[in-house]
């Protein structure tokens, strides 16, 4: 979701922030806005206060690409604590039920098979999804009943990495849009008959953004002071690398910028993935995202860089 600020600087690109534990994604966006003084700022996927890791933050024209980044695959490393169910499905919530039972590794491995591929998952009660226009977490905090329907999500990879002790297990997961790690921990604990919740969570990647490339808010402050922000920004081309590309001429780019469709041959579109949506580039820079029907490219998002 993008937030506009009056005035500010015309900064364009993505920042990959390593969000610290204990602050909201909104607070991280606010810190980036304050440090960069960017005119327009938004983020590509919320992280809970308990979570750390990759929080992609869009500046300027990059905010137009937020929906595409939010739809990208995400990778996580997380710790499940067995023996307790909580109201929030993580360590910050009130304990609702407890169990002395603890699963062994073989039981965990068998259970994981049911959480891979396309699965039905009910979001946590404390989630950002909306119920009749209200966020579920606002409904839950008001003391009202939260009724969320199961929905399909895709888990591409899910692995048990290590078992530090009987109470905990550490996993890695790669998933699609809308999948909740907290819901998986809750459902895994229920299936194993011992309850479970997320004790620690680190997001390792969102699409082409990886934790190895992320900077802390403290580092960002120093980079701004050193006038090194431009070298830190990730271009729109890199952020949209998973979308098939079409190279165009300057006249074609001008037509797209003015809202007109252009003709293009499918053989000129490069890259894998859904070729219905393509990134249109001029000399390596993205000028538009377009809808391609095999013959015509109609502009969907145009960038003024």
C-alpha beads as a LAMMPS data file, in Angstrom:
LAMMPS data file: protein, C-alpha beads

305 atoms
304 bonds

1 atom types
1 bond types

-500.0 500.0 xlo xhi
-500.0 500.0 ylo yhi
-500.0 500.0 zlo zhi

Masses

1 110.0

Atoms # bond

1 1 1 0.000 0.000 0.000
2 1 1 1.445 3.373 -0.993
3 1 1 1.439 6.485 1.169
4 1 1 1.771 9.980 -0.320
5 1 1 3.575 12.859 1.282
6 1 1 3.294 16.463 0.176
7 1 1 6.559 17.821 -1.169
8 1 1 9.575 15.596 -0.735
9 1 1 12.201 14.446 -3.178
10 1 1 11.602 12.642 -6.491
11 1 1 13.343 9.398 -5.480
12 1 1 12.520 6.354 -7.650
13 1 1 13.401 2.720 -6.954
14 1 1 13.149 -0.049 -4.383
15 1 1 14.912 -0.364 -1.042
16 1 1 15.359 -3.805 0.528
17 1 1 15.107 -3.221 4.260
18 1 1 16.039 -5.809 6.888
19 1 1 13.164 -5.121 9.261
20 1 1 14.111 -5.519 12.906
21 1 1 11.974 -7.394 15.396
22 1 1 9.533 -5.343 17.440
23 1 1 8.330 -2.744 14.939
24 1 1 5.489 -2.800 12.435
25 1 1 5.937 -2.594 8.674
26 1 1 4.156 0.768 8.808
27 1 1 6.735 2.059 11.283
28 1 1 9.546 0.863 8.984
29 1 1 7.958 2.703 6.039
30 1 1 7.718 5.820 8.191
31 1 1 11.403 5.584 9.074
32 1 1 12.354 5.216 5.396
33 1 1 10.154 8.195 4.475
34 1 1 11.808 10.323 7.156
35 1 1 15.350 9.312 6.205
36 1 1 15.017 9.555 2.422
37 1 1 12.476 12.415 2.313
38 1 1 10.975 10.626 -0.679
39 1 1 7.787 12.078 -2.115
40 1 1 5.990 8.747 -2.256
41 1 1 6.630 5.554 -0.276
42 1 1 4.970 2.123 -0.041
43 1 1 5.863 -1.433 0.937
44 1 1 5.640 -4.769 -0.829
45 1 1 4.198 -7.135 1.760
46 1 1 3.533 -6.720 5.492
47 1 1 5.695 -8.353 8.151
48 1 1 4.378 -8.878 11.673
49 1 1 6.181 -7.024 14.492
50 1 1 7.676 -10.344 15.659
51 1 1 9.160 -11.019 12.209
52 1 1 12.471 -9.831 10.782
53 1 1 13.979 -9.841 7.328
54 1 1 13.140 -8.710 3.831
55 1 1 10.714 -5.788 3.650
56 1 1 10.806 -4.309 0.136
57 1 1 9.976 -0.594 0.232
58 1 1 9.044 1.273 -2.943
59 1 1 9.935 4.911 -3.547
60 1 1 8.417 7.229 -6.150
61 1 1 7.509 5.548 -9.435
62 1 1 8.328 2.149 -7.925
63 1 1 5.096 2.353 -5.894
64 1 1 3.262 1.583 -9.150
65 1 1 4.865 -1.879 -9.105
66 1 1 3.878 -2.785 -5.516
67 1 1 1.070 -5.210 -6.546
68 1 1 3.486 -7.167 -8.754
69 1 1 6.092 -7.492 -5.997
70 1 1 3.449 -8.498 -3.443
71 1 1 2.365 -11.301 -5.783
72 1 1 5.904 -12.731 -5.982
73 1 1 7.082 -15.891 -4.217
74 1 1 8.308 -15.481 -0.656
75 1 1 10.806 -17.513 1.355
76 1 1 10.904 -17.851 5.149
77 1 1 12.871 -19.469 7.944
78 1 1 10.829 -19.925 11.103
79 1 1 10.719 -21.662 14.463
80 1 1 7.597 -23.479 15.648
81 1 1 7.145 -23.853 19.387
82 1 1 5.124 -26.955 20.216
83 1 1 2.885 -27.358 23.241
84 1 1 0.830 -24.164 23.165
85 1 1 -1.813 -22.498 21.004
86 1 1 -1.987 -18.699 21.171
87 1 1 -4.583 -16.107 20.163
88 1 1 -2.274 -14.631 17.517
89 1 1 -0.662 -17.939 16.459
90 1 1 2.719 -16.511 17.451
91 1 1 4.685 -15.881 20.647
92 1 1 3.113 -12.448 21.222
93 1 1 -0.405 -13.741 21.819
94 1 1 -2.228 -14.983 24.900
95 1 1 -1.894 -18.739 25.454
96 1 1 -5.257 -20.386 24.801
97 1 1 -4.423 -24.080 25.240
98 1 1 -1.453 -26.223 26.238
99 1 1 -0.327 -29.814 25.774
100 1 1 2.425 -32.009 27.191
101 1 1 2.615 -34.014 23.966
102 1 1 5.645 -33.506 21.705
103 1 1 6.059 -34.951 18.170
104 1 1 9.169 -36.780 17.039
105 1 1 10.931 -35.912 13.773
106 1 1 9.328 -38.783 11.879
107 1 1 5.844 -37.567 12.804
108 1 1 6.707 -34.012 11.739
109 1 1 8.070 -35.188 8.377
110 1 1 4.931 -37.217 7.703
111 1 1 2.712 -34.274 8.611
112 1 1 4.533 -31.878 6.280
113 1 1 3.292 -33.761 3.202
114 1 1 -0.167 -32.331 3.860
115 1 1 1.121 -28.751 3.731
116 1 1 2.899 -28.839 0.366
117 1 1 1.410 -27.848 -2.986
118 1 1 -1.962 -26.124 -3.248
119 1 1 -3.653 -26.289 0.135
120 1 1 -6.637 -24.691 1.831
121 1 1 -5.604 -22.381 4.649
122 1 1 -7.611 -20.245 7.069
123 1 1 -5.788 -16.974 7.874
124 1 1 -5.017 -16.202 11.532
125 1 1 -7.643 -14.196 13.423
126 1 1 -5.058 -11.447 13.831
127 1 1 -4.418 -10.849 10.132
128 1 1 -4.587 -7.936 7.702
129 1 1 -7.335 -9.538 5.597
130 1 1 -10.623 -7.631 5.586
131 1 1 -14.011 -8.661 6.976
132 1 1 -16.814 -6.424 5.702
133 1 1 -14.306 -3.629 5.161
134 1 1 -12.514 -4.023 8.502
135 1 1 -9.112 -5.593 9.115
136 1 1 -9.421 -8.941 10.880
137 1 1 -6.960 -7.866 13.582
138 1 1 -9.106 -4.802 14.373
139 1 1 -12.175 -7.018 14.718
140 1 1 -10.245 -9.444 16.953
141 1 1 -8.863 -6.643 19.150
142 1 1 -12.379 -5.271 19.659
143 1 1 -13.399 -8.596 21.207
144 1 1 -15.763 -9.574 18.410
145 1 1 -15.749 -13.017 16.791
146 1 1 -13.537 -13.337 13.728
147 1 1 -14.877 -15.692 11.067
148 1 1 -12.512 -16.237 8.156
149 1 1 -13.060 -18.721 5.355
150 1 1 -10.341 -21.139 4.182
151 1 1 -8.742 -20.101 0.902
152 1 1 -6.321 -21.737 -1.512
153 1 1 -2.623 -20.931 -1.170
154 1 1 0.444 -22.555 -2.704
155 1 1 3.416 -23.888 -0.743
156 1 1 6.194 -24.633 -3.222
157 1 1 8.693 -25.995 -0.713
158 1 1 8.527 -26.817 3.012
159 1 1 11.352 -28.472 4.938
160 1 1 12.232 -29.394 8.478
161 1 1 15.746 -27.990 8.861
162 1 1 16.659 -28.803 12.440
163 1 1 15.214 -29.783 15.828
164 1 1 16.994 -27.768 18.561
165 1 1 15.005 -29.479 21.340
166 1 1 11.737 -31.303 21.973
167 1 1 9.771 -28.049 22.175
168 1 1 10.974 -26.501 18.921
169 1 1 11.498 -27.209 15.234
170 1 1 13.014 -24.929 12.605
171 1 1 11.601 -24.914 9.069
172 1 1 12.148 -23.206 5.729
173 1 1 9.294 -22.496 3.350
174 1 1 8.770 -20.985 -0.098
175 1 1 5.193 -19.992 -0.831
176 1 1 2.922 -17.884 -2.987
177 1 1 0.820 -14.835 -2.211
178 1 1 -1.542 -15.013 0.748
179 1 1 0.083 -17.882 2.656
180 1 1 0.535 -17.332 6.398
181 1 1 3.413 -18.915 8.300
182 1 1 1.464 -18.454 11.534
183 1 1 -1.487 -20.387 10.113
184 1 1 0.801 -23.198 9.009
185 1 1 2.357 -23.441 12.486
186 1 1 -1.115 -23.492 14.060
187 1 1 -2.413 -26.168 11.684
188 1 1 0.750 -28.276 11.963
189 1 1 0.502 -28.271 15.746
190 1 1 -3.180 -29.230 15.548
191 1 1 -2.480 -32.089 13.145
192 1 1 0.297 -33.383 15.402
193 1 1 -2.012 -33.211 18.417
194 1 1 0.246 -30.934 20.456
195 1 1 -0.674 -27.342 19.454
196 1 1 1.911 -24.982 18.005
197 1 1 2.744 -21.352 17.255
198 1 1 5.487 -19.304 15.620
199 1 1 8.254 -18.372 18.030
200 1 1 10.593 -16.695 15.518
201 1 1 10.229 -15.748 11.859
202 1 1 12.651 -14.348 9.299
203 1 1 11.688 -13.575 5.701
204 1 1 14.551 -14.529 3.418
205 1 1 13.243 -13.362 0.042
206 1 1 10.416 -11.639 -1.812
207 1 1 10.702 -12.301 -5.538
208 1 1 14.095 -11.003 -6.658
209 1 1 14.769 -9.296 -3.301
210 1 1 16.981 -11.355 -0.966
211 1 1 18.024 -10.902 2.635
212 1 1 21.694 -10.851 1.630
213 1 1 21.007 -7.567 -0.175
214 1 1 18.950 -6.005 2.620
215 1 1 20.109 -3.049 4.715
216 1 1 19.152 -2.151 8.262
217 1 1 17.485 1.150 9.091
218 1 1 20.681 2.181 10.890
219 1 1 22.736 1.444 7.769
220 1 1 20.219 3.322 5.632
221 1 1 20.623 6.382 7.819
222 1 1 24.386 6.286 7.259
223 1 1 23.962 5.750 3.509
224 1 1 21.743 8.829 3.274
225 1 1 24.263 10.881 5.237
226 1 1 27.002 9.706 2.840
227 1 1 24.852 10.595 -0.226
228 1 1 24.985 6.905 -1.204
229 1 1 21.231 6.320 -1.438
230 1 1 21.177 6.186 -5.281
231 1 1 23.676 3.301 -5.260
232 1 1 21.490 1.452 -2.739
233 1 1 18.247 1.646 -4.712
234 1 1 17.107 -1.378 -6.707
235 1 1 15.849 -0.447 -10.165
236 1 1 12.361 -1.212 -11.422
237 1 1 13.958 -3.475 -14.034
238 1 1 15.471 -5.659 -11.311
239 1 1 12.296 -5.628 -9.215
240 1 1 10.252 -6.828 -12.194
241 1 1 12.837 -9.332 -13.439
242 1 1 10.384 -12.243 -13.179
243 1 1 8.024 -10.640 -15.716
244 1 1 8.642 -11.296 -19.456
245 1 1 10.185 -8.319 -21.275
246 1 1 9.748 -6.530 -24.572
247 1 1 12.329 -4.056 -25.923
248 1 1 10.833 -1.114 -27.831
249 1 1 11.964 1.933 -29.770
250 1 1 11.666 5.538 -28.581
251 1 1 8.567 6.226 -30.735
252 1 1 6.883 3.096 -29.367
253 1 1 7.764 4.141 -25.815
254 1 1 6.250 7.564 -26.410
255 1 1 3.015 6.026 -27.652
256 1 1 2.772 3.827 -24.557
257 1 1 3.468 6.802 -22.280
258 1 1 0.585 8.660 -23.918
259 1 1 -1.753 5.722 -23.261
260 1 1 -1.764 4.232 -26.755
261 1 1 -1.328 0.533 -27.574
262 1 1 1.494 -0.670 -29.798
263 1 1 1.797 -3.715 -32.030
264 1 1 4.386 -6.402 -31.165
265 1 1 5.246 -9.952 -32.212
266 1 1 5.187 -12.630 -29.510
267 1 1 8.627 -13.875 -30.601
268 1 1 10.078 -10.544 -29.412
269 1 1 8.944 -11.143 -25.826
270 1 1 11.737 -12.696 -23.762
271 1 1 11.706 -14.475 -20.422
272 1 1 9.602 -17.123 -18.746
273 1 1 6.265 -16.767 -17.036
274 1 1 2.855 -15.377 -17.897
275 1 1 3.374 -13.407 -21.120
276 1 1 -0.030 -11.706 -20.788
277 1 1 1.633 -9.113 -18.555
278 1 1 4.967 -7.827 -19.822
279 1 1 7.486 -5.155 -18.876
280 1 1 8.274 -2.833 -21.748
281 1 1 11.843 -1.548 -21.830
282 1 1 13.732 1.163 -23.672
283 1 1 17.531 0.863 -23.537
284 1 1 17.249 -1.395 -20.484
285 1 1 14.929 0.903 -18.489
286 1 1 11.303 0.001 -17.796
287 1 1 8.885 2.459 -19.405
288 1 1 5.638 0.573 -18.823
289 1 1 3.898 -2.597 -17.747
290 1 1 1.527 -3.737 -20.451
291 1 1 -1.190 -6.247 -21.195
292 1 1 -0.196 -8.355 -24.211
293 1 1 -2.779 -10.300 -26.237
294 1 1 -0.281 -11.781 -28.697
295 1 1 -0.515 -8.877 -31.126
296 1 1 -1.058 -5.644 -29.213
297 1 1 0.483 -4.247 -26.024
298 1 1 -1.835 -1.966 -24.047
299 1 1 -0.234 0.089 -21.243
300 1 1 -1.382 -0.796 -17.706
301 1 1 1.229 1.146 -15.692
302 1 1 3.407 3.863 -17.204
303 1 1 6.574 5.092 -15.490
304 1 1 7.935 8.610 -15.625
305 1 1 11.635 8.099 -14.928

Bonds

1 1 1 2
2 1 2 3
3 1 3 4
4 1 4 5
5 1 5 6
6 1 6 7
7 1 7 8
8 1 8 9
9 1 9 10
10 1 10 11
11 1 11 12
12 1 12 13
13 1 13 14
14 1 14 15
15 1 15 16
16 1 16 17
17 1 17 18
18 1 18 19
19 1 19 20
20 1 20 21
21 1 21 22
22 1 22 23
23 1 23 24
24 1 24 25
25 1 25 26
26 1 26 27
27 1 27 28
28 1 28 29
29 1 29 30
30 1 30 31
31 1 31 32
32 1 32 33
33 1 33 34
34 1 34 35
35 1 35 36
36 1 36 37
37 1 37 38
38 1 38 39
39 1 39 40
40 1 40 41
41 1 41 42
42 1 42 43
43 1 43 44
44 1 44 45
45 1 45 46
46 1 46 47
47 1 47 48
48 1 48 49
49 1 49 50
50 1 50 51
51 1 51 52
52 1 52 53
53 1 53 54
54 1 54 55
55 1 55 56
56 1 56 57
57 1 57 58
58 1 58 59
59 1 59 60
60 1 60 61
61 1 61 62
62 1 62 63
63 1 63 64
64 1 64 65
65 1 65 66
66 1 66 67
67 1 67 68
68 1 68 69
69 1 69 70
70 1 70 71
71 1 71 72
72 1 72 73
73 1 73 74
74 1 74 75
75 1 75 76
76 1 76 77
77 1 77 78
78 1 78 79
79 1 79 80
80 1 80 81
81 1 81 82
82 1 82 83
83 1 83 84
84 1 84 85
85 1 85 86
86 1 86 87
87 1 87 88
88 1 88 89
89 1 89 90
90 1 90 91
91 1 91 92
92 1 92 93
93 1 93 94
94 1 94 95
95 1 95 96
96 1 96 97
97 1 97 98
98 1 98 99
99 1 99 100
100 1 100 101
101 1 101 102
102 1 102 103
103 1 103 104
104 1 104 105
105 1 105 106
106 1 106 107
107 1 107 108
108 1 108 109
109 1 109 110
110 1 110 111
111 1 111 112
112 1 112 113
113 1 113 114
114 1 114 115
115 1 115 116
116 1 116 117
117 1 117 118
118 1 118 119
119 1 119 120
120 1 120 121
121 1 121 122
122 1 122 123
123 1 123 124
124 1 124 125
125 1 125 126
126 1 126 127
127 1 127 128
128 1 128 129
129 1 129 130
130 1 130 131
131 1 131 132
132 1 132 133
133 1 133 134
134 1 134 135
135 1 135 136
136 1 136 137
137 1 137 138
138 1 138 139
139 1 139 140
140 1 140 141
141 1 141 142
142 1 142 143
143 1 143 144
144 1 144 145
145 1 145 146
146 1 146 147
147 1 147 148
148 1 148 149
149 1 149 150
150 1 150 151
151 1 151 152
152 1 152 153
153 1 153 154
154 1 154 155
155 1 155 156
156 1 156 157
157 1 157 158
158 1 158 159
159 1 159 160
160 1 160 161
161 1 161 162
162 1 162 163
163 1 163 164
164 1 164 165
165 1 165 166
166 1 166 167
167 1 167 168
168 1 168 169
169 1 169 170
170 1 170 171
171 1 171 172
172 1 172 173
173 1 173 174
174 1 174 175
175 1 175 176
176 1 176 177
177 1 177 178
178 1 178 179
179 1 179 180
180 1 180 181
181 1 181 182
182 1 182 183
183 1 183 184
184 1 184 185
185 1 185 186
186 1 186 187
187 1 187 188
188 1 188 189
189 1 189 190
190 1 190 191
191 1 191 192
192 1 192 193
193 1 193 194
194 1 194 195
195 1 195 196
196 1 196 197
197 1 197 198
198 1 198 199
199 1 199 200
200 1 200 201
201 1 201 202
202 1 202 203
203 1 203 204
204 1 204 205
205 1 205 206
206 1 206 207
207 1 207 208
208 1 208 209
209 1 209 210
210 1 210 211
211 1 211 212
212 1 212 213
213 1 213 214
214 1 214 215
215 1 215 216
216 1 216 217
217 1 217 218
218 1 218 219
219 1 219 220
220 1 220 221
221 1 221 222
222 1 222 223
223 1 223 224
224 1 224 225
225 1 225 226
226 1 226 227
227 1 227 228
228 1 228 229
229 1 229 230
230 1 230 231
231 1 231 232
232 1 232 233
233 1 233 234
234 1 234 235
235 1 235 236
236 1 236 237
237 1 237 238
238 1 238 239
239 1 239 240
240 1 240 241
241 1 241 242
242 1 242 243
243 1 243 244
244 1 244 245
245 1 245 246
246 1 246 247
247 1 247 248
248 1 248 249
249 1 249 250
250 1 250 251
251 1 251 252
252 1 252 253
253 1 253 254
254 1 254 255
255 1 255 256
256 1 256 257
257 1 257 258
258 1 258 259
259 1 259 260
260 1 260 261
261 1 261 262
262 1 262 263
263 1 263 264
264 1 264 265
265 1 265 266
266 1 266 267
267 1 267 268
268 1 268 269
269 1 269 270
270 1 270 271
271 1 271 272
272 1 272 273
273 1 273 274
274 1 274 275
275 1 275 276
276 1 276 277
277 1 277 278
278 1 278 279
279 1 279 280
280 1 280 281
281 1 281 282
282 1 282 283
283 1 283 284
284 1 284 285
285 1 285 286
286 1 286 287
287 1 287 288
288 1 288 289
289 1 289 290
290 1 290 291
291 1 291 292
292 1 292 293
293 1 293 294
294 1 294 295
295 1 295 296
296 1 296 297
297 1 297 298
298 1 298 299
299 1 299 300
300 1 300 301
301 1 301 302
302 1 302 303
303 1 303 304
304 1 304 305
